[in-house]
């Protein structure tokens, strides 16, 4: 009975190690074969946080799982390529304004949400940096 238990345990450990090995081989070959900067499995990828700039949400050494979304909201944490390296930040109003300006259009609800964030920014003592971006967004055609 005990001998059988150890055989099953041994087989289970070997299966787990084989899975880990195959997973790592996939990560390596996906970069080479599919020219992926980050290999995705099932739509997700993983990163290790290198700095403490996102504390207390993420600390250096934390593992984060990336999942692509169709739409990102203010407050979401996103990772993007910036000059050859991945950067992780929380979505902010400046980023959204620049995206709409780049797209050369904004919808009515998004413009309304941006104005609410802009008003909150001023209520917290904002220094006016966003005024130029908000003026540019206000000139965009409404889609």
C-alpha positions as CSV (number, residue, x, y, z in Angstrom):
1,X,0.0,0.0,0.0
2,X,2.7,2.5,1.0
3,X,4.8,1.4,-2.0
4,X,1.9,2.1,-4.3
5,X,1.4,5.6,-2.7
6,X,5.0,6.5,-3.4
7,X,4.8,5.3,-7.0
8,X,1.7,7.5,-7.6
9,X,3.4,10.4,-5.8
10,X,6.6,9.9,-7.9
11,X,4.5,9.8,-11.2
12,X,2.7,13.0,-10.1
13,X,5.9,14.9,-9.4
14,X,7.4,13.8,-12.7
15,X,4.2,15.0,-14.5
16,X,4.4,18.4,-12.7
17,X,8.1,18.8,-13.6
18,X,7.3,17.9,-17.3
19,X,4.6,20.5,-17.4
20,X,6.9,23.1,-16.0
21,X,9.6,22.2,-18.5
22,X,7.2,22.3,-21.4
23,X,5.8,25.6,-20.2
24,X,9.3,27.1,-20.1
25,X,10.2,25.7,-23.5
26,X,7.0,27.2,-24.9
27,X,8.0,30.6,-23.5
28,X,11.4,30.4,-25.2
29,X,10.2,29.1,-28.6
30,X,7.2,31.4,-28.8
31,X,9.5,34.4,-28.8
32,X,11.6,32.9,-31.6
33,X,8.9,31.3,-33.8
34,X,6.1,33.9,-33.5
35,X,8.3,37.0,-32.8
36,X,6.3,37.7,-29.6
37,X,8.0,40.1,-27.3
38,X,5.9,38.4,-24.5
39,X,4.7,34.9,-25.0
40,X,1.0,34.4,-24.2
41,X,-0.6,31.2,-23.1
42,X,-4.4,31.2,-23.1
43,X,-4.4,35.0,-23.6
44,X,-2.3,35.7,-20.5
45,X,1.4,36.5,-20.0
46,X,3.4,37.1,-16.9
47,X,5.9,39.7,-15.8
48,X,8.1,40.2,-12.7
49,X,8.0,43.7,-11.2
50,X,11.5,45.2,-11.1
51,X,11.0,48.4,-9.1
52,X,8.9,49.7,-6.2
53,X,7.4,52.5,-8.2
54,X,3.9,51.0,-8.0
55,X,3.9,50.3,-4.2
56,X,1.8,49.5,-2.3
57,X,-0.1,47.8,-5.2
58,X,3.0,46.0,-6.5
59,X,6.3,45.6,-4.9
60,X,9.6,44.6,-6.5
61,X,9.7,40.9,-7.1
62,X,5.9,40.5,-7.4
63,X,4.6,38.4,-10.3
64,X,1.9,40.1,-12.4
65,X,-0.4,38.4,-14.9
66,X,-1.1,40.4,-18.1
67,X,-4.4,40.0,-19.9
68,X,-5.4,42.0,-23.0
69,X,-8.7,43.9,-22.8
70,X,-10.7,45.6,-25.5
71,X,-11.2,48.7,-23.4
72,X,-9.2,50.1,-20.5
73,X,-10.7,52.4,-17.8
74,X,-9.0,55.0,-15.7
75,X,-7.6,53.3,-12.7
76,X,-6.7,50.1,-14.6
77,X,-3.1,48.9,-14.4
78,X,-1.6,48.5,-17.9
79,X,1.8,47.5,-19.3
80,X,3.1,49.0,-22.5
81,X,6.4,49.1,-24.5
82,X,8.3,52.3,-23.9
83,X,11.6,52.7,-25.7
84,X,12.3,48.9,-25.8
85,X,11.3,48.0,-22.3
86,X,7.9,47.2,-20.6
87,X,6.5,49.9,-18.4
88,X,3.6,49.3,-16.0
89,X,1.4,52.2,-14.9
90,X,-2.1,53.0,-13.7
91,X,-4.2,54.6,-16.5
92,X,-4.3,58.3,-15.9
93,X,-6.2,61.2,-17.4
94,X,-3.2,62.5,-19.4
95,X,-2.8,59.1,-21.1
96,X,-6.5,59.0,-22.1
97,X,-6.4,62.6,-23.4
98,X,-3.4,61.8,-25.6
99,X,-5.0,58.6,-26.9
100,X,-8.1,60.5,-28.0
101,X,-6.0,63.2,-29.5
102,X,-4.1,60.5,-31.4
103,X,-7.3,58.9,-32.6
104,X,-8.6,62.4,-33.6
105,X,-12.1,61.7,-32.1
106,X,-13.8,61.2,-28.8
107,X,-17.3,60.1,-27.9
108,X,-19.7,62.1,-25.8
109,X,-19.5,59.9,-22.7
110,X,-15.7,59.7,-22.7
111,X,-15.5,63.5,-23.0
112,X,-17.9,63.9,-20.1
113,X,-15.8,61.4,-17.9
114,X,-12.6,63.3,-18.8
115,X,-14.2,66.6,-17.7
116,X,-15.2,65.0,-14.4
117,X,-11.6,63.8,-13.9
118,X,-10.3,67.2,-14.9
119,X,-12.6,69.0,-12.4
120,X,-11.4,66.6,-9.7
121,X,-7.8,67.3,-10.7
122,X,-8.4,71.1,-10.2
123,X,-10.2,70.5,-6.9
124,X,-7.2,68.7,-5.6
125,X,-5.0,71.6,-6.5
126,X,-3.8,70.6,-10.0
127,X,-1.3,73.0,-11.5
128,X,-3.0,73.4,-14.9
129,X,-0.9,71.0,-17.0
130,X,-4.0,69.3,-18.2
131,X,-5.8,72.4,-19.4
132,X,-4.0,72.3,-22.8
133,X,-4.8,68.6,-23.3
134,X,-8.4,69.1,-22.3
135,X,-8.7,72.0,-24.7
136,X,-7.4,69.8,-27.5
137,X,-9.8,67.1,-26.6
138,X,-12.7,69.6,-26.6
139,X,-11.8,70.5,-30.2
140,X,-12.0,66.9,-31.3
141,X,-15.0,65.7,-33.3
142,X,-17.5,63.7,-31.3
143,X,-17.9,60.2,-32.8
